[in-house]
Every structure is written in C-alpha cells, then in structure tokens.
C-alpha cells in the first residue's frame, strides 16, 4: 500500500495481538449505555474538535461553538487540505487506471499517470480555491510540493503493482487492485449515536478494520485520540470491531516525501480518555461559560492569534 507495506502492517498486528483486548462495554455498538452515551442530546462534535487538544482549557471549543468564531485559515490549514485531497484523489485515480488498463507493468502505470500530473494538480488547486487563502509565494511552494507528493504516490503504486504481479498468481484485476490500493479511502461514518458528527470522514479504512488518519503537521501526543473516536463511530455505525489504528505523518522536504507511521492498539484506556474529552467539550458548550486561556498558549494552536492579538 501507499504509506506502508502489508508486511509492516502484519508485523504490527502480530506484535499487538497478544495485548489485552477491548471490553465489550467500551465498544461503540454499546452507544446507548451510560458509559458511552453523550451527556447532551442533539449536540454533535467532529472527532477533531474532541481530540485535537491544542488548548488545555477547551477555549477553542468555546470560541467556535459558543461565540461562533470560525478558526482562522492558515497556510498549514490549506496545506492539510491539499495533501489530503491529493492523497485520496490519487488513490482513486490509480484504482480507476488499473480497472481500465488491466494488468500493466509498473513503468507504464507510472509514465501514463505522470503525464496527467499537471492537469490533476491544477484541478485540485482550483477545487480547493487555494489562491484565495495563501500568498503567491505560498501557492508556488504548495504547487511544487503537490507535484512531489503526486509523483511519490504514483511511484509507490507502480512499485506495489510490480511486487504483486511478480510474487503472486493474480486471478483478477479486482484482486490486484485490492492489494495495491487501500480498499476504502475517505469512508463516511455516522457518529451521531455517540454525539459525534453525522458525517465523519475517515482518511482510510482498510479491509481488516484498521482506521488510518493522515496528519500533515507536527507530531502531537493527542493525535491518537482521533483513532479512538473513529473506532467507536465505526463500531456504532457498522457494528464492526476496530482494534487498531495508524496515525500517518506526511511531510515534504524539497524533493522528498517523509512518512512516519505510528501504530496504536485502540484499547480501553484510549477509549475512556476520548469519551472524557468528548464530555468535557460538551460541558463547555452547554454551560456557555468562557473557560479562559491556559497559563501558556501553544503557538501552534489554531486560535492563538485570536486569544493573543498582540502576540
């Protein structure tokens, strides 16, 4: 697959398989229980609102949900939009290409899709209205980085395509596509039974029930809570157990794409902590009381300039 190999994935699963299991009471399908049911009715939060605890006092929740102040759009925000769109659309493009072209060698896949790169990236930039939010210099950087990411992804596809064809007797094009491309990209899940958004978008959801969330910024310890939120929502909506998740950190440095994969067992502790974060966020909205700024505001908080207008 694109950001990690099946061998790597199988190794992770074997390593965590003997770890303690997940209690049934903390599975999302038990959303009506006192433990999991939302403390406020008809209030729905995104997983990122709950999990991304940049602000330890939850003032970001107060500003967005009570004062209705939208988060400022920064270059990092737009970069995240672009990288996510290119990643998901490229996977879809590769899948479509393989279905239309059948069994082809990797070099042909790469060359054919490389010729589409400029048109592909221009379409992504227009669809996201990138020029509205960034300077000319920032646009140029994003465009060049997008070309690097696109080439990386189609090269990975070409490589995996050849690996599968050289090692296995592939009976059908469906079998090939399922081995080269993650089975589901941007799966939409209804999280409303848990007080989460009705249309949660998971970056990738693999056929072995592993949720993947792609991050384009720096590593933060609280990112792991997004996996717990998505796992609970999948269990509530699809009645499928989700035990594992991956945070994929995606960075581009010059002509190189840097990928870091952090694998997590979505255990009882992670699930309980996510529910506690959700309940606290709902309390902030319900009470409509400004919790104030934390002792120290992290400069990477999306509301930093709102709470600290003088810097």
N, C-alpha and C positions, 0 to 999 in steps of 0.2 A: 504494500500500500504506500501512500504518498509520503507520509511523515514518519513511518516506522515500518519495519518488516514483520511478517507473520511469525517468523522465528522469534523475534524480540517480544512480540505480543504473547506468544505461547509460553515463553520463559517467564514472563511476569506473572501470568496466571498460575503456572505451576508453583511459583515462589509464594504466592499468597493463598493458594488453595487450602492449605492446612491451617490457616489463621481462623480465629473464632468467627462463626457465622453471624448472620444478621437475625436479630429477634423478630419474630413474626409481627409483634406489636408495633415495630418500627418500619414495617413495610408500607408503602404508600397506599396499598389497597385497603388498609385499615384507617382510611382518612376520617371516618366518622367517629373514631374513638376519642376519648378525652385527651389523649396524649398528642394526637396529630391534628385534630380539627382546629380550624382557625378561631381565634378568640373574638374576632369581629366578623359579622356577616356582611356579604356583598362588598367586600374590600379585596382587591386583587393586586398583588405586587409582582413585579418581574423578579426573576431569580437574581439578576444583577443588583437590583435595589437592596435585596436582603443580604446578599453575600459580599458585595464589594464594600467592605467596612473601612473605607478611607477615613471616615470621621467616626471617632470612637463614641461621640455623644449622639450620633444619629441626626446631627443638624442638617445634613444633606437631605434626609427624608422629610424633615420639617419644611425646608425651603422648597422642595419640589412638590410635595403633596399638600401642604397646608397653605403656603404662600403662593403656590403655583409659579414658582420661578424655574424655568427650564435650565438645565445645565448648559453652561456656555460651550460652544463648539470650538474645540482647539485643533491644532494640527494633528495631535495624537489621536483625537477622536476620528478625524477624517481618515487618517492612515489606517485605523482599525476597520472602518467601513470598506476601504479599498481592498485591503489584504483579504478580508473575509469574502468579499464578492468575487475577487479573482480566484481564490481557492475553491469556492463552491462552484462557480461557473466553469472553471477549467475541468473539474471532475466530471461535470455534466457533459462538457464538450468531448472529453476523451471517451466517455461511455457511448455517446452518440456516434462518434467516429468509428469505434470498433464495431458497433452494430451495423453501420452502413458499409464498412470496408471488409469486414470479416477478418480472417487470420492474415495478418500482415507482419513483416519483420519490424523490429523496433525503430530502425533508422528511417523507414518510410513513415511510420506514425509521427516521429519527431519532425521530419522535414515538412510533411504536409501541414501539421499544426503550427509549426514555426512561421510558415508563410501567412497564417491568419492572425499572427500576434498583434500587429499594429491596429488592425480593424477591431480586434477583440478588446484591446485595452482602451481604445478611443470610445467604444460603446460603454464600457464600464465607467469611465470618467464622466461621460455625458449623463448616464442614468443616475449617477450619484450627485450630479451638479457640483463636482469638486471645485471648479473655478470660483464658485460663489463664496467658499469658505476659507480659501488659502491664497497666499500671495503668489505672484508669478514664479518666484524662485522656489517656493514650496511645491507648487504644481509640477515644476520641472523635475524636482527630486522624486516626488511621488510617481511620476510617469516613468522615470528611469528605473526606480525600484520595482515598479509593477512589471516592467519588461523582464527584469531579473527573476522575479518570482514566477512569472508565466513560463519562462524557459526552463526553470528548475522543475516545475511541476510536470511539464510535458516530457522532460528528460527522464524523470522518475517513472512516468507512465511507460515510456519506451523501454526502460530497463526492466521493470517488472513484467511487462509483456513478454520480453525475450526470455526472462527467467522461467516463467510459467510454461512457455512453449518448449523450452529446451529440457525441462525436468519432468514434465508430466505429459501423459496422453490426454489431451483435452478433447472431450467428446462434442462440445457445442460451444458456440460463441457466448451463450449465457454463462457457461462455466468459466470461460476466460475472463469475461467482464467482471464477474463476482470475485475473482482472485486479484484482479488488477486494480479495481476501483472499489472504495468503501461502498457497502450496499445502500446506505441511506445518507444523503447529505441534507442538512438543514431539515431534520424531522420536526414537524409541528405537533406539539403535545398540549392537551388541555389540562392545566394545573389548577383550575378553579376549585375542585373539591378540597384542596389544601390551602386555599386563599392566595393562590398564585395566578398569574395571567392565564387567560383562556387560550391564548395562542403563544405558547412558549416555543422558541426556535432553538433546537439543539444543533450545534455545528455539524456533528457527525454522530450517527447511531449505528453501530456495527451489528452484523447478524448474530453475534454471540452476546448481545445485550450489553455492550460496553458503550458508555457515553463519552464523548470527546468534546472538550471546549478549547477553542483556539484563542490564545492571548497574543496580542501584538505589542504589549508594553513590557515593563519590567516585572520580575517575579515578585509576587506578594503572597504571604502565607495564607491570607483569607481566600485566595482564588479557589482553594479546594472545596469551599462551601458551595460553589456553583454546581459541582458534581453531585453533592448530596441533594440539592434542590431538584436537579433534573432527574436523578434516580427516583426520588419519591414521586415526582409527577408522572414519570413513565409507568411506575407501578400502579398509581391511582387510575391512570387513563387506559392503559393496555393490559393491566393485570399480569405483567411480566416482571420477574425479579431482576434487579440490576445490582450487581455486587461490586463492579469495577468501573473505574473512570480514569481518564487521562486528561491532564492539562498539557496542551502543546503550546510552547512558547515559540513564536515565529519572529525572527529579526532578519533584516537585510543590511549587510555591511559591504558597501561597494558592490562588487560583482558576485558576492557570496550570500547564500541563504543559510542562516544559522537556525537549527531546530533543536529544541530541548523538550523531551517528553518526561513528565512526572506522573507516575502511575500510582493510583490510590485504591485501597480497599475501602469501599463506602460502608463503613461499619456503624455500629450502634452509636459510638461517640460522635462521629461526624454528623449523623442524622439528628441526634439530640441537640447538638450545638446549632445546626441550621434552624431547627424549629424554635429554639430560644431567640435566635436573631430575628426570625420572622415575627414572633410575638412582640418583641421589643419594638420593632418598626411599626407594627400595628398600634401599639400603645401610644407612640409618638403622634401618629395621625389622629387617633381617637381623642386624645387629650387636647390637641391643637395648642400645645404649650411649647414655646421656644426652649430647647434644652441647653442653649448657649454653645459657645465654642469650646473645644477641648483646650487643655492647658497649652498644647502645641499643635498647630495645624500643619499637617504634612503638605509640603509644597506640591505634591503630585495629586492632591485632592482636586476633583473637577470643580468644586465650588470655592477653591482657595481665594481667588480674586474677589468673589462676592463677599466673603466673610472678612477679607483683609484688603480693602480697596486701596490702602496706602502702601501695600506690600509688606 
